[in-house]
Amino acid sequence: MGKYRAGTELKEGFSIIKLTDEGSRSSAELLPAIGNNLYRFTCGGYEVLVPPANLTSFSLESDEVFKYGTPLLSPPNRVRKGQFIFKGRAYKLPLNEPPDHHLHGEICAKAWEVIAYGASEEEGAWVTSQFRYAEHPEIMAYFPHKLVFTMTYRLWDGRLDLEGGITNEGVEEAPFAFGLHPYFAVPFGSGEEISLRIPAAAEWPVTNQAFVMGTPEVSAFSQGLLEGVPIDNYPLLGCSLISMGQAADRTCRIDMKNRDYTIAYQFDQIFPYVVLFRPDWASAYSLEPYTYVTDAFNLPYEHELTGARGIRAGEHVRFTTGMWIEKRGGAAHG
């Protein structure tokens, strides 16, 4: 038997997919039934993501699907009043953050279909899942576009990669907005010195709900992120919106300086923006890559600045992310 394994397990009545890499003492657990949530990832003995206390809470409490693991977001963050106009068509999304806003879309709460999974020395341990809007009439009623999301998580040598694709199988251009919301396990309140490094270019002025209040500027915070800024005292429920620089390597790092390890998170050029967020319900910190800034279709700025765009009929958008642990003074995973 090789060091990689992929298989199904039954946990709390849910069928999960577990990927294992014995060589790096790493494993990943995916919950296809609720948003295809990558709810747990451990690497080299470290918890990388914060899982829920139990899986049942995902299905019993509507907002729990946003709070743990790695929710998949379309559209990411809030849409004011749930309304916007794209290419002359008015869209009205459900107000799932009453009374005023639509929050994070529905693909993070719906069941996904597992297409295939497997493991080998050449390919690591992997699983491919898919979500089709056309199979959900309740979504098509307010968003009449046949988008197909296909995601492959792959664990190889201690690194967990996501290879994703979004295809418009419809006949009309659709508004396009996608993001991820990983909750990285960060030991706040333990006396740990924690710092954050991001290849940032500028900072947007935003409210505590990440609504944009102006155009981005180079700030002391965005400049400091290049070398590392302390986040030990980052405010609970605080958020920041950062435009990424033009560097090809978009790896962000959360450094636990006393414990001599780093959580590394990498995403590609499809995501020009990252939202930083500290929840008040878990010892976690989120780095959320977005294809657009919050509520971009309602902003009075050029779409090239905000990332507001469409996905044309027949178009296929690809993206990749990766996460791993780097151990200083020892072997690095990933």
FENHUGI-V856616 format. One record per pair of residues at least 4 apart in sequence whose C-alpha atoms are under 7 Angstrom apart, sorted by the first residue. I is the first residue (numbers start at 1). J is the second residue. D is the distance in whole Angstrom. If there is no record, write none. Layout:
i: [I I]
j: [J J]
d: [D D]
//
This chain:
i: [2 3 3 3 4 4 4 4 4 4 4 4 5 5 5 5 5 6 6 6 6 6 6 6 6 7 7 7 8 8 8 8 9 9 9 10 10 10 11 11 12 12 16 16 16 16 17 17 17 18 18 18 19 19 19 19 19 19 20 20 20 20 21 21 21 21 21 21 21 22 23 24 24 24 24 25 25 25 26 26 26 26 27 27 27 28 28 28 29 29 29 29 30 30 30 30 31 31 31 32 32 32 32 32 32 33 33 33 34 34 34 34 35 35 35 35 35 35 35 35 36 36 36 37 37 37 38 38 39 39 39 39 40 40 40 40 41 41 41 42 42 42 43 43 43 43 43 47 48 48 48 49 49 49 49 50 50 50 50 50 50 51 51 52 56 57 57 58 58 65 65 65 66 68 69 69 70 70 70 70 71 71 71 71 72 72 72 72 72 73 73 73 73 73 73 73 74 74 74 74 74 74 75 75 75 75 76 76 76 76 76 76 77 77 77 78 78 78 78 78 78 79 79 79 79 79 80 80 80 80 81 81 81 82 82 82 82 82 82 83 83 83 84 84 84 84 84 85 85 85 85 86 86 91 92 93 93 94 95 95 95 95 96 96 96 97 97 97 106 112 112 112 113 113 113 114 114 114 115 115 115 116 116 117 117 117 118 118 118 119 119 119 119 120 120 124 124 124 125 125 125 126 126 126 126 127 127 127 128 128 128 129 129 129 130 130 130 131 131 131 132 132 132 132 133 133 133 133 133 134 134 136 137 139 140 140 145 145 146 146 146 147 147 147 147 148 148 148 149 149 149 150 150 150 151 151 151 151 152 152 152 153 153 153 153 154 154 154 155 155 155 156 157 157 158 158 158 159 159 159 159 159 160 160 160 161 161 161 162 162 162 163 163 163 164 164 164 165 165 165 165 166 166 166 167 167 167 167 168 168 168 168 168 168 169 169 170 171 172 172 173 173 173 173 174 174 174 175 175 175 176 176 176 177 177 178 178 179 179 179 179 180 180 180 181 181 181 182 182 182 183 183 183 184 184 184 185 185 185 186 186 186 187 187 188 188 188 192 192 193 193 193 193 194 194 194 194 194 194 194 195 195 195 195 195 195 195 196 196 196 196 196 196 196 196 197 197 197 197 197 197 197 197 198 198 198 198 198 199 199 199 199 199 199 200 200 200 200 200 200 200 201 201 201 201 201 202 202 202 202 202 202 202 203 203 203 203 203 203 203 203 204 204 204 204 204 204 204 205 205 205 205 206 206 206 206 206 206 207 207 208 208 210 210 211 212 218 218 219 220 221 224 224 225 234 236 236 236 237 237 237 237 238 238 239 239 239 239 240 240 240 241 241 241 242 242 242 243 243 243 244 244 250 250 250 251 251 251 251 252 252 252 253 253 253 253 254 254 254 255 255 255 256 256 256 257 260 260 261 261 261 261 262 262 262 263 263 263 264 264 264 264 265 265 265 266 266 266 267 267 267 267 268 268 268 270 270 271 271 271 272 272 273 273 273 273 273 274 274 274 274 275 275 275 276 276 276 277 277 277 278 278 278 279 279 291 292 292 292 292 293 293 295 296 296 296 297 301 301 302 303 303 303 311 324 324 325 325 325 326 326 327 327]
j: [121 21 22 23 20 21 22 119 120 121 124 125 19 20 21 119 125 18 19 20 117 118 119 125 126 17 18 19 15 16 17 18 15 16 17 14 15 16 15 16 55 56 29 30 31 32 29 30 31 28 29 30 27 28 29 125 126 155 26 27 28 125 25 26 27 155 156 157 158 26 157 43 44 157 158 43 44 45 42 43 44 158 41 42 43 40 41 42 38 39 40 41 36 37 38 39 36 37 38 36 37 111 112 113 114 110 111 112 108 109 110 111 71 72 107 108 109 110 111 112 108 111 112 69 70 71 69 70 51 68 69 70 49 50 51 69 47 48 49 46 47 48 47 48 158 324 325 185 184 185 263 69 183 184 185 68 69 183 184 185 284 68 69 68 60 61 64 64 65 71 108 109 71 183 182 183 180 181 182 183 108 180 181 182 107 108 179 180 181 104 105 107 108 178 179 180 104 105 107 177 178 179 104 105 177 178 104 105 177 178 179 290 103 104 294 101 102 103 104 294 295 83 101 102 103 295 100 101 102 295 100 101 102 92 93 94 95 101 102 91 92 93 90 91 92 297 298 89 90 91 297 90 175 142 142 102 142 102 99 100 101 102 101 102 103 101 102 103 110 129 130 131 129 130 131 128 129 130 128 129 130 127 128 126 127 128 125 126 127 123 124 125 126 124 125 154 155 156 154 155 156 152 153 154 155 152 153 154 151 152 153 150 151 152 149 150 151 148 149 150 146 147 148 149 139 140 146 147 148 140 146 140 141 143 144 145 170 174 168 169 170 166 167 168 169 166 167 168 165 166 167 164 165 166 162 163 164 165 162 163 164 160 161 162 163 160 161 162 159 160 161 160 333 334 324 333 334 322 323 324 333 334 322 323 324 321 322 323 320 321 322 319 320 321 318 319 320 316 317 318 319 316 317 318 314 315 316 317 311 312 313 314 315 316 313 314 313 313 312 313 310 311 312 313 310 311 312 309 310 311 309 310 311 291 292 290 291 288 289 290 291 288 289 290 286 287 288 286 287 288 284 285 286 284 285 286 283 284 285 283 284 285 192 283 192 232 283 256 258 232 256 257 258 230 231 232 254 255 256 257 228 229 230 231 254 255 256 225 228 229 230 231 253 254 255 225 226 227 228 229 252 253 254 225 226 251 252 253 225 226 244 245 250 252 222 225 226 242 243 244 245 218 222 243 244 245 216 217 218 219 222 242 243 216 217 218 219 222 241 242 243 212 214 215 216 217 241 242 212 213 214 216 210 211 212 213 240 241 211 212 238 239 239 294 294 294 222 223 223 224 225 228 229 229 238 278 279 280 277 278 279 280 277 278 275 276 277 278 275 276 277 274 275 276 273 274 275 272 273 274 272 273 266 267 268 264 265 266 267 264 265 266 262 263 264 265 262 263 264 261 262 263 260 261 262 261 327 328 325 326 327 328 325 326 327 324 325 326 323 324 325 326 322 323 324 321 322 323 271 320 321 322 319 320 321 291 319 289 290 291 290 291 289 290 291 292 293 287 288 289 290 287 288 289 286 287 288 285 286 287 284 285 286 284 285 307 296 306 307 308 306 307 299 306 307 308 308 305 306 306 307 308 309 315 333 334 332 333 334 332 333 331 332]
d: [7 6 5 6 6 5 7 6 6 7 6 5 6 5 7 5 6 6 5 6 7 5 6 5 7 6 6 7 6 6 5 6 6 5 6 6 5 6 6 7 7 7 7 6 5 7 6 5 7 6 5 6 5 5 6 6 7 7 6 4 7 7 6 5 6 7 7 7 7 6 7 7 6 6 5 6 5 6 5 4 6 6 6 5 7 6 4 7 6 6 5 7 6 6 4 6 5 5 6 4 6 6 5 7 7 7 4 6 7 5 5 5 7 7 6 4 5 5 6 6 7 7 6 6 6 6 6 5 5 6 4 6 6 7 5 6 6 6 6 5 5 5 7 7 6 7 6 6 6 5 7 6 6 4 5 6 6 6 6 5 7 5 5 6 6 6 7 5 5 7 7 6 6 6 6 6 7 5 4 6 5 6 5 7 7 5 6 5 7 5 6 7 6 6 5 6 6 5 7 6 5 7 5 5 5 5 5 7 7 6 5 7 5 5 6 6 5 5 6 6 6 7 6 5 7 5 7 5 7 7 5 5 7 6 5 6 6 5 5 6 5 6 6 5 7 6 6 5 4 6 7 7 6 7 6 6 6 6 7 6 5 5 7 5 6 5 6 6 6 6 6 5 5 5 6 6 4 6 6 5 7 6 5 5 4 6 6 6 7 7 5 4 6 5 7 7 6 5 6 5 7 7 5 4 6 5 6 7 6 4 7 6 5 6 6 4 6 6 5 7 7 6 5 6 7 7 5 6 6 7 5 6 6 6 4 7 6 6 6 5 5 7 6 5 6 6 5 6 6 5 7 6 5 6 7 6 4 6 6 5 6 7 6 5 6 6 5 6 6 4 6 7 7 6 6 5 5 7 6 5 6 4 6 5 6 6 4 7 5 5 6 6 5 7 6 5 6 7 6 4 6 6 5 7 7 6 4 6 7 7 5 5 6 7 6 6 6 5 7 5 6 6 4 5 5 5 6 6 4 6 6 5 6 6 6 6 6 7 6 4 6 5 6 7 6 7 5 6 7 7 6 6 5 5 5 6 6 5 7 6 5 6 7 6 7 6 6 7 6 6 6 6 6 6 6 5 7 6 5 6 6 5 4 5 6 5 7 6 5 5 6 7 6 5 6 5 6 6 4 7 6 5 6 5 6 7 5 7 7 5 6 6 6 7 6 6 6 6 6 5 5 7 6 6 5 5 6 5 4 7 5 6 5 5 5 6 6 6 6 5 6 7 7 6 4 7 5 6 6 5 6 7 5 5 5 5 7 7 5 7 6 6 7 6 6 7 6 7 6 6 6 6 6 6 7 6 6 5 7 5 5 6 6 6 7 5 4 7 6 5 7 6 5 6 6 5 6 6 5 7 5 6 6 6 6 7 6 4 7 6 5 6 6 6 5 6 6 5 7 6 4 7 6 6 6 7 6 5 7 6 4 6 6 5 6 6 5 6 6 5 6 7 6 4 7 5 5 6 7 6 4 7 6 6 7 6 6 6 5 5 7 6 6 5 7 7 7 6 5 4 6 6 5 7 6 5 6 6 5 7 6 5 6 7 7 6 6 6 4 6 6 6 7 6 7 5 6 7 7 7 6 5 7 6 6 5 7 5 7 4 6 6 5]
//
